[in-house]
């Protein structure tokens, strides 16, 4: 039974490794079906986007992001005339897009990479070696994606701690207000008790002035 369980764990791990490799597919851009290189990662789209932008910024490139409510290319990050020597010695327009792997899977994503040369998709003219390099580049993003994901987790945890600290400050402020009200209440009780005692003395004095009826 233990051997079976161990075998299943190994197979599961191998399956995960295989699924984390770059592969080929297509995606629509500029109203055309574009050849693309793709890879799946078990992390949020935000983590993958941050990793890609961070990687490209280190290479000296800043993305132009496609935006707009009616823009069908919305979500693409475009790096014009970029050199990624791991992929090619020539400059290319590199287009990246990250999408959730499924509607119900927020913590898994697909990265698409489209390469354009002079406005045309570069994939058809690429050699087998070029294709392997493009896939290897996507594979190499794993540490960057993991690091970006960790930073997001740290940010979320910092916000959680900050909210808890804010709540504690509020509770302490409430406690301070209650203590002030309680102190004021006790003082008013003491003052009222003294006033009652004085009023009783006055009352007794007035009663003492009564003249017996003959």
C-alpha positions in Angstrom: 0.0 0.0 0.0 2.9 2.3 0.9 4.6 1.5 -2.4 1.4 2.3 -4.3 1.0 5.7 -2.5 4.6 6.6 -3.1 4.2 5.7 -6.8 1.1 7.9 -7.1 3.0 10.8 -5.5 5.9 10.4 -8.0 3.5 10.2 -10.9 1.6 13.3 -9.6 4.9 15.2 -9.4 6.0 14.1 -12.9 2.6 15.1 -14.2 3.1 18.6 -12.6 6.5 18.9 -14.2 5.3 18.0 -17.6 2.4 20.5 -17.4 4.8 23.2 -16.4 6.7 23.0 -19.8 6.3 25.4 -22.7 4.2 24.3 -25.6 2.7 25.8 -28.8 -0.8 27.1 -29.5 -2.6 30.1 -30.9 -4.3 33.3 -29.6 -6.1 36.1 -31.3 -4.4 39.5 -31.7 -5.0 42.3 -34.1 -8.0 40.4 -35.4 -5.8 37.5 -36.5 -5.1 34.1 -35.1 -1.5 34.2 -34.0 0.9 31.4 -33.4 2.0 31.6 -29.8 4.2 29.9 -27.2 2.3 29.0 -24.0 3.0 27.7 -20.6 0.8 26.9 -17.6 1.7 27.9 -14.1 -0.1 27.1 -10.8 -0.1 30.8 -9.7 -2.4 33.7 -10.1 -2.4 35.8 -13.4 -1.3 38.8 -11.4 1.8 37.0 -10.2 2.7 35.9 -13.7 2.1 39.4 -15.1 4.3 41.0 -12.4 7.0 38.4 -13.1 7.0 39.1 -16.9 7.0 42.9 -16.5 9.8 42.6 -13.8 11.8 40.4 -16.1 11.5 42.7 -19.1 12.2 45.8 -17.0 15.5 44.2 -15.9 16.3 43.9 -19.6 15.5 47.6 -20.1 12.0 47.4 -21.6 8.7 48.8 -20.4 5.4 47.4 -21.6 2.7 49.1 -23.4 -0.5 47.5 -22.1 -3.5 47.2 -24.4 -6.5 48.8 -22.6 -10.0 50.0 -23.3 -13.5 48.6 -22.8 -14.0 47.7 -26.4 -10.5 46.8 -27.2 -10.4 43.1 -28.2 -6.7 43.0 -27.6 -7.1 44.2 -24.0 -4.7 42.5 -21.6 -1.7 42.2 -24.0 1.6 43.5 -22.8 3.7 44.7 -25.7 7.4 45.1 -25.8 8.5 46.8 -29.0 11.8 46.0 -30.7 13.1 44.1 -27.7 16.1 41.9 -27.5 15.7 38.7 -25.5 19.0 37.0 -26.2 17.8 33.8 -24.5 15.2 33.5 -27.4 16.8 35.3 -30.4 19.7 37.5 -31.3 17.3 39.6 -33.4 15.0 42.3 -32.1 11.3 41.3 -32.0 8.1 42.7 -30.8 7.2 40.4 -27.9 3.5 40.2 -26.9 2.5 38.6 -23.6 -0.9 37.9 -22.3 -1.9 36.0 -19.1 -5.3 34.5 -18.6 -6.8 32.3 -15.8 -6.6 28.7 -16.7 -10.3 28.3 -16.1 -13.3 30.3 -14.8 -13.2 28.5 -11.4 -9.4 28.4 -11.1 -8.1 31.7 -9.9 -4.7 30.3 -8.7 -3.7 28.9 -12.1 -2.9 30.7 -15.3 -1.7 30.4 -18.9 1.0 32.7 -20.3 0.9 33.4 -24.0 4.0 34.8 -25.8 3.6 36.0 -29.4 6.7 37.1 -31.4 6.3 39.5 -34.3 9.0 40.5 -36.8 8.2 43.5 -39.0 4.5 43.1 -38.0 4.4 39.4 -39.0 4.3 36.4 -36.8 7.8 35.1 -36.5 6.9 31.5 -35.6 6.5 30.1 -39.2 10.1 31.1 -40.0 11.6 29.8 -36.8 13.9 26.8 -36.7 13.4 23.9 -34.3 16.2 25.3 -32.2 14.5 28.8 -32.2 11.2 27.1 -31.0 13.1 25.2 -28.3 14.6 28.5 -27.1 11.3 30.2 -26.9 9.8 27.4 -24.9 12.9 27.3 -22.6 12.4 31.0 -22.0 8.9 30.5 -20.7 10.1 27.6 -18.6 12.8 29.8 -17.1 10.2 32.3 -15.8 9.3 29.9 -13.0 11.6 31.5 -10.3 10.3 34.9 -11.3 6.7 33.9 -11.1 7.3 32.2 -7.7 9.0 35.3 -6.4 6.2 37.5 -7.7 3.7 35.2 -6.1 5.5 35.4 -2.8 5.5 39.2 -2.9 1.8 39.2 -3.4 1.3 36.8 -0.5 3.5 39.1 1.7 1.5 42.1 0.6 -1.8 40.4 1.4 -0.5 39.3 4.8 0.8 42.8 5.5 -2.8 44.1 4.7 -4.3 41.4 7.0 -1.9 42.4 9.8 -2.6 46.1 9.2 -6.4 45.6 9.4 -6.0 43.5 12.6 -3.8 46.3 14.1 -6.3 48.9 13.1 -9.1 46.9 14.7 -7.1 46.5 17.9 -6.4 50.3 18.0 -10.2 50.9 17.6 -11.0 48.4 20.4 -8.4 50.1 22.7 -9.9 53.5 21.8 -13.3 52.2 22.7 -11.9 50.8 26.0 -10.4 54.2 26.8 -13.7 55.9 26.0 -15.5 53.4 28.2 -13.0 53.9 31.0 -13.5 57.6 30.8 -17.2 57.2 30.8 -17.0 54.8 33.7 -14.8 57.2 35.7 -17.2 60.0 35.0 -20.1 57.8 36.0 -18.4 56.9 39.3 -17.7 60.6 40.1 -21.3 61.5 39.3 -22.5 58.7 41.5 -20.3 60.0 44.4 -21.5 63.6 43.8 -25.1 62.4 43.6 -24.7 60.4 46.8 -23.3 63.4 48.6 -26.1 65.6 47.3 -28.7 63.0 48.5 -27.1 63.0 52.0 -27.2 66.9 52.0 -30.8 66.9 50.8 -31.8 64.3 53.5 -30.2 66.6 56.2 -32.3 69.5 54.8 -35.3 67.3 54.8 -34.8 66.2 58.4 -34.2 69.8 59.4 -37.5 70.9 57.8 -39.3 68.0 59.5 -37.8 69.1 62.8 -39.5 72.4 62.4 -42.9 70.9 62.4 -45.2 72.1 65.2 -47.3 69.5 66.9 -51.0 69.9 66.3 -52.9 70.8 69.5 
